[in-house]
Amino acid sequence: MSTVANRGNWTSRFGFIVAAAGSAIGLGNIWRFPYTAGQNGGGAFVLVYLGFVLLVGIPVLLAELSVGRASQRNPVGAFKALVPKSLWPWVGLLGVLTGFGILAFYSVIAGWTLRYLIWAVSGQFSGGITAEQSGELFTSLVGGTTTPILLSGMFLALTAWVVRGGISLGIERATKILMPIFGVILVLLAIRALTLEGAGEGLRFLFAPDFSKLTVKTISIALGQALFSLSLGMGAMITYGSYLPKNEKIPVAGCTVAFFDTSIAILAGLIIFPTLFHAGASPGGGPGLVFVVMPTIFGTMPFGTLFAIAFYALLSIAALTSTISLLEVIVAYFVDEKGWGRGFAAWVLAGTCFVLAIPSALSVGGNRFLSNLLGEGSGFLDLQNIIFGNYSLSIGALCLCIFVGWRWGIPKALAEIENSGYRMQMAPVWGFLVRYFCPVAVAVVLGYILVTRDYF
Ligand code: TRP
């Protein structure tokens, strides 16, 4: 069994922030945020989302980090260490299971981004393609059989290869290379998009709130998006926090990560909406937005091919630094609790996720039964998202708030947060949010999705 001392650590605050921001910043920011904002009315949705990041996201993030650093364990071991002989470790186990579940469908979508990157490099979009051709390209990719499976396998192999290297030499080193590249591409793309004709209309859509568009449904989606985007509710941040040195200031590190995550979702909006409005496309295009609509636009703009390559490289990198964190949660559990070697754990567990990803990969048209499991056009991948991305994450976040707020207790959590001699000025506000506001907000959303089946 690995001892606390030899589990590995981030080598610096920068190392932790890049890795944790890498986890948070993912398809959730660049693929899911723009299309959900687009479908839910733009500006008003964005405001509610920002509110939830502040009032729920950051408090829960700090709670997860404090549990992780206090115990220096994976999610299961963390609960075991903080409250021995209780049922709490089951919450950690739910997190580990959720890691498998999310990774299994996330890697399928991540696989598509790789294919689009290869297409972009080979000039597929440079001549300009029509909306119809683009739709066909997408449908034939996702509705295939071997290609989507192979792509998700490639993505998982890449993920395992990084996680196998450990905390500082694997995850920290890889994310330190990938995230700066990501940042540069992102800024270049935003400049390109904002200088397109018609960009102003896109900005208005993203920032001018129309509160008549707000419903309970959009509010619930905004909270779900805030949790998912910050990688909360399954112990990913417990795990990353467990490698934080004791002298790090948790609130500073946590707020920096949340700041980057949120800014990058907004920046992704600054790329996508001006581009959409420039081309006269509808912002409500749904999940196909970045795969179907964007390619039709690349061909018609100056340096479109470069723009396309940069855009899909951006998506692939974002996805990779997130799948790394999902796999790390599972690997940490088997390494800490079951005594597995890290390399062995990384490959075997990524292999297991690959097997679980196969039905997902086949469920977007490849196999008729799997594709229509929940009714016309709603298949196994959607089911995975509902079970793991909606229910599991909300239940996990709710339990974590109850744990930190009521069981382990705010005083102990604060003692961990402030143990570097640093005083958290907002401590009373944070305690209130973790004890009352966050669990109630998450419980309301959980009740709402249970009753209405309106998932995020
Ligand atoms: N936050 C990532 C995104 O926005 C996805 C992700 C990575 C995640 N690790 C997670 C979501 C843990 C929930 C829990 O794409």
Residues whose N, C-alpha, C, O or C-beta is under 5 A from the ligand:
A	BS01	LIG	S23 A24 I25 G26 L27 G28 N29 L227 F228 S229 L230 S231 L232 M234 A236 S322 S325 L326
